[in-house]
Amino acid sequence: MFRRTFWFTTGVAAGVWATTKVNRKLKQLTPESLAATATNKAIEAGHRLKDRAVGFALDVRDNMAQREEELGDALGLNAPVDQELPAPRRYAAIENRSNPKYVDRTTYSYNRNEDH
């Protein structure tokens, strides 16, 4: 008698367990549940992608700053600056009118339409 009760109880417990598992799986396979799962996975993937992109951007910025410093050293831009100012330029008091930059251009006509 105890043997039959034991096996009956074991069968009932196995049936309840199996029914619970099947119902959970069926609830997971409903369209609403599948959509929620897909949404959650997409959000997680977006967060992971954003974290990687931010990390990549920070790496690029660090490497860019390092390279700019290397180039500045190579070109002498980071060298200490002399505190002395250069000597002031001196201009001639009398203009040299024979210099080509002082040629009077009003006598020359550069009208493109003149020959047509």
Order of alpha helices (4+ residues) and beta strands (2+ residues): alpha-alpha
